[in-house]
Amino acid sequence: MTKPEPAPRICDYEGSDYRTEFWENKGRDYEDRAERIALRRLLPKQGKRLLEIGAGFGRLTEEYHAYEQVVLLDYSLSQLQYAQDRLGRSGRYIYVAADAYKLPFQPGVFDGATMIRVIHHMASVRTVLAQVRRVLSPEAVFILEHANKRNLKALVRYSTKKQNWNPNTLEPVEFVELNFDFHPEYIRQELQAADFSVGRRMPVSFFRLNSLKQRIGASVLAGMDGLMQMTGALYAPSVFVKAAAGKHGVANLNAASIFACPDCGGSLERSGEEMICHRDHRRWAVRDGIYDFKAPIEDE
């Protein structure tokens, strides 16, 4: 009997101070502004429902104003609580704690998705991209950001024998546990394998050097980065990719409920502060307005 594949490893930010320890007043205003420039260039003019995978505390969520509804998904319940406190509880935002390898949604219920500063924590790129494609409607827009294995610093370090791994080979490199750099061509191939067509690829954060950030203002650096993004030179530490889902599949944007059991795919019905699966009868909690699909209630 064949043994089931082990579950992919997960990078969990639960209880971390990611918002305050990494972003707020930590000298990353330039990176934040540069990423927003790229996003604004790549996002469509309008849409119905966007899935923000790895939303964290909602740093970029307000950039998705062209969509009628945004679903913030993160594995960390505490990060989503930060986002909820900041963005509020209107029907425009839905907060979901879940594993991106097992998205708790019906097929085809989103016409847009983003994954920014997330896939570098993913040990199984093919699995997560297949999940993203499943929940997207035909020709939906998917904006993916990935850490670039073939960045200029890595190329120089390899050529001067200051690092062992080769930035020109396609396989991902895990330089720290659950921190991966990806060759742009590897990501392109994986997107195509998951039924995405790859469009514009935009290099971002060319000036991610403390020596520069200490001497030049964030707005100036971001403006310079915005110009460099237009070159398409894929040597920056980060690459944004605009992809489109294939033409086939399910268009389910008007579904009565977007949710499905992450374990069996069955339909869910809300009963009080629980979501109950019609197929396997598993129960999932709704915790103060946040849908929690990390583990069923009986397993807690």
N, C-alpha and C positions, 0 to 999 in steps of 0.2 A: 504494500500500500504506500502510495506516494505521500510524503509528509508535506503539510501545507507550508507555503512560503512564510518566513517570519515577518512580522509587521515591521515596516520601516521605522527607523529611529526618529524620534521627534524632539525638536528643540523647543523647550517650554519656558516662556517668559512669565509664568504665573508667579505673582508676588514680587516681581523684580521692579526696580526703579528706572526702567528703560526710558521713560519720558523725561525724568529729571536728571538722570545720570548720563544719558547719551545725547539728548537734544537740547533741552532748555538751558540756556546760558553756558553751553559747553563748546562754543566756538564752531558750531556747525551751521550757522546761518547761511553761509555760502552754498553748502551742499543742498540745503533745503530749498533755497531760491533757484538753484540750477535745475533741480528735479522738477520744480513747478513749471519752469520755462518749457522743459521737454514735454511734460504732461499736457500743457495747454496746446502745444503744437500737434499732439497726436490724438487727443480726444475728439470724438465726433461732436457736431454742433447740437445734437439732441439725442435722447434715448429714453426708454421706458424704465428699465430696471438694471442697475449695475451691481455686480458682486465684487466687493473689495476684499480680496483674500490676503490675510495678514494685515488687517486694518490697524492693529495695535490700539493706540489711544486716539486714533482718528486724526493724525497729523495732516493727512492729505485729503480727507473726506470732503471738505468744502470745495475742493477743485472740481467735484463731480456735479456741479449745480445744474448742468444741462440734462441730467437724468431726473425723471419724476420720483424715483425711489432708489435708495442706496442700502444694500445689505452689507453690514460690517461683520466680517467673519474673522475670528482669531482663536487660537487655542487657549489663550490666557483670558480667563474670566475677569481678572482684576484690570487688565488693560482695557477691556470693553466697558468696565464700570467707569474708568476715567473718561472714555469717549462719550458715554451716555451722560455723564455729569456736564460735559462741555457742550455737546450737540443737542441735548434734550431728548424728549420722548415722543415727539410728533410721529405720525404715521409715515413720514418721509424716510425715517431711519429705522432699520430693523437690526437688532444686535444678536449675533449668533456665536456661541462658543462651540467650536467643533474642530475635528481633525480634517485637514485639507485632503488627506488621502481617502477620506470617506465623507464626501460632501452630503449633507442631509437635505437634498433638494430633488424635486422632480426634474426630469429631463426638459431641457429647452425653455426654462423659465426666466432666463436672463438674456438681454441683448447687448450686454457689455460686461467686461470683467477686467480687473487690474490685479497685478501681483508685483508690488514694489518692495524691494529689500526683503524678500522672502525666500525665493527659490535657492539662494545660497545656503539655506539651512536644510534643503531637501535632499535626502540620501537617494530617493527614487524619483528622478525627474519624469520618467515616462508614466509612472503611476499617477502622479498629481496632474500632469497635463491631460491625461485621459479623463480624469474626473472633471477638470475644467471644461473640456470639450463636451462632455455628456450634458452638463447643465446649461450650456449655451444654445441659443436658437441658431438656425442656419445663417451664415454670414455675419454673425455677431462680432463685435470688435473686442480683441483681447490685447491689452498692453502689459507686456512683461518686461521687468528690469532684471538684469543678472550681473553679477560680479564678473569682470572680464579677465580671464586667464592670460590673454595675450595683450596685457597693458604694457605701456612703454617702460615702466619701472621693472617689470618682470623680464622683459626682453633684454634690457641692459644688464640686469643682475645675472641672467643666464649666460649672456655673451662674455661677461667678465668672471664667470665661474664662482659667483657669490651665492648661487642657489642651485640645487640639484635637479629640480624638476624642469622639464622643457615646456615653455609656454606655447610652443608651436604644435604640439600633439593635441589630438581632439579629446582625449579622455579627461574628465574632471579631475581637479586636484583638491584634496581635503587637507588644507594647510593647518587647520586646527579642528578638533572634533566638531562635526556638523557645521563646518564653514567651508564652502566649496567655491572655487573659481571655475568658470566655464568658458571654453573657447566659443566664440560667436558662431562658428560653423557647426559645432556640436548642438548648440541650442536651436539653430535653424533646422537641422536634421530631425531633432526630437519634436519640434513643433509640426513639421510636415508629417512625421509618423503618426501624430495625434490628430490629423485631419485639419490642420491650420495652413493657410497660405501666408507666407511671410512677406510683409510689405516693408515699410521704412524702418531702418535701424539707425539709432541716434546715439552717438557717444556722449557721455555726460561726466562731469566732475574732473575735467582736465587739470584743474589747479588745486587738487586735494593735497596740499603741502602746508604744513604748519608755518614754515618760514615765509611763504607767500601770504597766508591768511593773517599773519601778524603784522604785515606791512601794508597790505592793500585791503580796502574795505570790501565787505561782503557783496554789496550791490555792484561795485565795479567788477569784481571777479566773476559774479554771476552774469553780468552783461558780456564779458569776454567769453565766458563759457557758452553763452547763447550763440555767439558767432561761430565758435568752434564746433558746436553741435551740428551746424549746417554743412560742415565739410564731409560728414560721413566717415571720417577717419577712425576706425575702430581700435584705437590705442588708449582710450581713456579707461579709468578704473571701473566704470559702469557703462552698460549698454542698455538702452531702452529699445524694445522691439514692438512694432505695431503689427499684429497678425489678425487674420479674419478666419472664423470658423468656416468649414466647408458648406457647400450648398445643400447637402442632404442632412436629414435628421428631423427632430421634432421642434416645431414652433409652438410654444406653450405659454406665451406671455400673458394670456388672459386666464390662466388657471385659477380656480377658486382658492387653492392653497399652493404655495410654492414648496412646502416641506415634504420630505419623504424620510422614512426610517433609514439611518445611515448603515444599519446592519443588514437589513433584508430588502430595502427599497419599497416597503409597503407604505400605503397612504397613512397619514396621521390625522387624528382628530383631537382638538383641544378640549380638555375637561378641567376646568378650574386652572390650577397652576401646573398642569401636566399636559404633555402631548402623548397620545396613546396610539400605538401601531395596530392597525386592523389585522395585520397578517400574523405577527409573532407576539403581539400583546405586550411588547416592551413599553415601558413608561419613561418619558424624558421630562426633565424638570424645566419649568419657566421660573427663573429666579429674578424677581424684581424687574421684570421687563426684558430680561436677557434669556434667550432660548439656549439651554445647555444640553448639547448632544455629545459631550465628552465621554460620558458613561451613563447607562440606564440607571434608573433609580434603585432597582433591586440589587445592583452590583456595588452600590456605594457603601 
